[in-house]
Amino acid sequence: MTPPDISSINLPGVLISIGVGVAAWLVASFVIVRITKRVAAGTTFFKKPHFRWVAPALRALDHQRREQRANTIGSLLNSVVSVLVVVITVMYVLQNLNVNIAPLLTSVGILGVAIGFGAQQLIRDFLAGIFITIEDQYGIGDVIETSEVVGTVESMGLRITRVRADDGTVWYLRNGEILRVGNRSQGTYVPVTPSDDGAPAPQQQAGE
């Protein structure tokens, strides 16, 4: 086996590639952190003195929910950017080391397809969690109703939502398996009062 030609290695190019990758990651992380903090803090429009009268009408958990959504999306963006920067940096470093990356890219592509088929449910859970967070379908402290459970949301993640039922049971719901959800905290939910015979009491018509 012929040893690699050390003279063909572009050492300055390797150092430049690593330096540019680290700098790009630092800049991207800084921008994401700043955006996340701004989104979590919310608008300052209603914080002005002549708008203080509207503060009681705002929901008490709005800041917590907004902060939770901002942190979740910020964490996701940070992970995506980190993976992209690392992959691109490694490719340039290998090129400067005079390594043929074509077979490596082919192997990585095949491996990615295999992992994608094996982790379909996991990807589905993550995508569902992203849309639940962005669309604000429910948040921490909301009382939700699904086909499995009715309870209060205690924590949310990209894969799992933790709900505490009325009897104290803690349920862990995979986001990709939540086909429908009702949010009793966002709407004008009114509990149904049962009648003496156990059947729901009939609703009165308007004007009666």
Protein Blocks (a to p, Z undefined) as FASTA:
>chain_A
ZZddfklpcfklmmmmmmmmmmmmmmmmmmmmmmmmmmmnopaklmpmklmmmmmmpcfk
lmmmmmmmmmmmmmmmmmmmmmmmmmmmmmmmmmmnopafklmmmmmmmmmmmmmmmmmm
mmmmmmmmmmmmmnomacehiacddfkbgcddfbdcfkbccdddfkopacdddfklmmbc
cdfklmmcdcddddfkopacddddehZZ
